[in-house]
Amino acid sequence: MAKSVLLLRALEILRTKQGVTISELAKELERSERTVYRYLSELSYELQTPIYCRDGMYRLAARSDAAGVFSLTADEALATHVALSSTAIASLGPLGAAARSALRKIESTIKNHTFEQLQDAQRKHLMAPTVLSNQSIDPDAAARICEAIKDNSRLRIVYRSQKSASVEDLTVDPYGMAFRRHNWYLVAYSRHHERTIQLRFSRVRSAESTGETFERPADFSLQEYYKNSWEVWAGGEETCVRIRFSPRVAPMIRENHYHPSQALEDTSDGGVILSVTVAGTEEIGSWALSYGAEAEVLEPGELRDRLCTAAREMVESYKEDA
């Protein structure tokens, strides 16, 4: 069947149906989904046919509806594609479905040449900021949490607590969500704890709206909440931590920016002292310990003592082999 006939057939399907998915169009036209994406691109840009996509469904749009259609250069399309398909976003997390829908829209609106460049460039670019936890996230609970954050709706959550090794029923006011290190977290005010807490999405068994709304504090921001967090933990007591690194690893410490509050001080032997103010010391203590003898905690004394104890216990573990 000639391409022009297929384009007219695609246009007719879009005109007669309230909405159609790419897979449905591909089946109707007996072509691959990638080919159908190119057909839609040609209809949209070369033939100036106003097409838009919402929730994965493609429709013909009135001119006013198509006002938001935009054109991307190859580099802009690549940057957007890499960001939306990154490990943290395109996983089965709370924003995964929205990211995949956005990618379908982008791919359906870019021109043929740009689409071909994008296909080639994808193999050369990757953004994987961290390794995801292998624990799954309940998609229904994640969707309800996202809606509750948007609508300021109070939630009743069944949650598996790692600390107490029990399942808890919590009523929370969801303030926002954040991806920290390996996992997605819900930041919410807990009426049971009477403070703002964070809950890992993968430990949420269920989430239901209570039918009530809440007023989010006007001065709350996730950026401020995590300001002093080293990795994940937030809301703990602010503590100044000073760690001396040996000349061997000092160049690596100098070339990285680990924390907004960090300050570096060179030592006479070529080493460096890193100073930061963090919420709690558990996470940064584990990080310092990973450097072994190349790092020495100077302050606070409590953290120094804890790492000394951990080092002695490690020696005991290896003593028999030694």
Phi, psi and omega in degrees: 000134182297149181299321180298323179293320179295321177297317178295322178295318178298318179297320180294320178297315179296325182288324188268342182254150179288340179179145182214141179276166178299317181296323178294317177297318180298321179292317180297319185270351182058046178226165179289159179298323179297320178295320180295322175303318180293322178299316180295323177297317179295318178298319185287315188257315183282326178257003176056039177268122183285107179239138175224161182235134176220126181055038177080001181253128181263138183217158167282139183246152169292160183303323180293327179290330185273004184297335182274357180294135183226163180252138180246142171285170180300318181292321178294318178297319180296313181300318180293318181296316180298317181295314184287336180261011180295162185306313186289328185273311189276002177289187178278034179277187186295337181254006185300311182297318179295321179295317180293324177295318179297320179297319178297320180295315181298314182295332181277347185250349180275154185288161185307311184297317179296321180298318179294320177297320180297316180301320180288319185289334182302327182286348184252358184226139179210136173236107179233085189296338182193168176273128180284150171297147179273007177277134183280158178248129179295116185295325179292316178296319180298318180296319180293323178295316179299318179295319182294322177297318182291322187261004185053050182255131180290143184239149168251118187241135170261121191228136175269112182276126178287325184290314183264355181055039180222166176260129185242148171259117184238142170251121188227155171256105185286118181269327183174180178222153184214147173260118181234122180057262186255352193218161171271139180233143171264128175256121188211156173273122180265124179289335178286315182276343182059040176196169178280131181231172173236140182236130179286130182305320185292347179260001177280117180280321179201158178216126180225143177288141176276351184087358179256156174246166179222164178257115181289133179306131185297333184263006181279138173213144178295326180299319179288321182299320182264010187307316183257009179289137176282313177226294184238314186296141180216161176085357179281178181293133179289128184225135176275125180241132177238128182231129178263130179249144183290161177303332182296319183254356182305318179302322179292322178294319182293328186276354181247148175253105188271331188203146180302331184267002191293147173223142181245140180227118180289146176253162186295336182270005180097000177276191180210147176250124178262127177242130178218157173246116187234161177271098183085158186241359183299310185292315181289333176295316178297321179296315180297321181296331181294342179272357178058227183287353180281351181230141178226121177285125178265320179214151356281164182299323181298318179291320178301314180297320181296318180289328176298317178297317179297321180295319179296319180294326176294320178299317180297322180296327183261358187300318183299316179294321181297000000 
